[in-house]
Amino acid sequence: MDYGVGELAGESNVQKAWERFFGSDDVVGIKVCTIGRAALSTEPLLAAVVAERLQAMGIPARNIIIWDRSADELRAAGYDLEPGPSAVQCTSHGGDWDAPVESGVWRGRFAKLLTQHTSALINMPVLKDHGIAGVTCALKNHYGSIDNPGSCHGNNCDPYIADINAHAAVTSKTRLIIADATRVCWDQGPVPTDLDRVVWAYNGVLLGQDPVALEYQGLQIIEAKRAEAGAPSLARSGRWPKHIASAAARGLGTDDPAQMEITDTDLA
């Protein structure tokens, strides 16, 4: 992760690299994904290292909040929800919603943790197959930031995912995306039952600031694994992730690989 943040910032010094994205006066929310509980969630150690790097550049621990939608899911994934008042905080949004808003076809409310209680966001999803959207990573992770995700799954979640991410509550706060691809699910996602068959140790971390490009690259990883396993492509399965093109059309990033600057490094 240090190498990736350094490459992204164009800085060899780790602290200076983080200072390219955050100021010491920021209150940083780290939005993890814990719907997979202990089996397939953002690794607590990875989130802890992110919090350590933020503290090293001068952000007080009390101004760093690791969060997701459910306290039960956070605990089951291995997060400590009672770290103490002077430590990095870890909490669910608690159903504390901001006022209703509109963005494209989506109508709903964002968690106040995102809109009011933090000045910056690090999006830390898990790269997974999704039984409806095809792929869930940076973009769909914000289904854990809204009050009505259950009503946003029609038409392969399109254009709901794109419209949610197009709202200023997301675009104005997001500074970094650090996707946990240490273990990746290529089928039966987002909460697979046959873990031994459909989850593999990819042993990677995907970093970027363009959520569309990152989602596109995640799609390539999953499609390659599906082909290797002899599974049909997501298009043939009727689960092509249309939301990627819709997000690109809304100016949230690019889904054209020719326009992506990619650094792919094996540090093993």
Secondary structure as GFF3:
##gff-version 3
##sequence-region A 1 268
A	DSSP	alpha_helix	2	9	.	.	.	ID=ss1
A	DSSP	alpha_helix	14	19	.	.	.	ID=ss2
A	DSSP	beta_strand	28	32	.	.	.	ID=ss3
A	DSSP	alpha_helix	44	56	.	.	.	ID=ss4
A	DSSP	three_ten_helix	61	63	.	.	.	ID=ss5
A	DSSP	beta_strand	64	68	.	.	.	ID=ss6
A	DSSP	alpha_helix	71	76	.	.	.	ID=ss7
A	DSSP	beta_strand	89	92	.	.	.	ID=ss8
A	DSSP	beta_strand	101	103	.	.	.	ID=ss9
A	DSSP	beta_strand	106	108	.	.	.	ID=ss10
A	DSSP	alpha_helix	112	115	.	.	.	ID=ss11
A	DSSP	beta_strand	120	124	.	.	.	ID=ss12
A	DSSP	beta_strand	126	130	.	.	.	ID=ss13
A	DSSP	beta_strand	134	136	.	.	.	ID=ss14
A	DSSP	three_ten_helix	140	144	.	.	.	ID=ss15
A	DSSP	three_ten_helix	149	151	.	.	.	ID=ss16
A	DSSP	alpha_helix	154	157	.	.	.	ID=ss17
A	DSSP	alpha_helix	160	166	.	.	.	ID=ss18
A	DSSP	alpha_helix	168	171	.	.	.	ID=ss19
A	DSSP	beta_strand	174	185	.	.	.	ID=ss20
A	DSSP	alpha_helix	195	198	.	.	.	ID=ss21
A	DSSP	beta_strand	199	200	.	.	.	ID=ss22
A	DSSP	beta_strand	204	208	.	.	.	ID=ss23
A	DSSP	alpha_helix	211	228	.	.	.	ID=ss24
A	DSSP	alpha_helix	243	249	.	.	.	ID=ss25
A	DSSP	three_ten_helix	257	259	.	.	.	ID=ss26
###
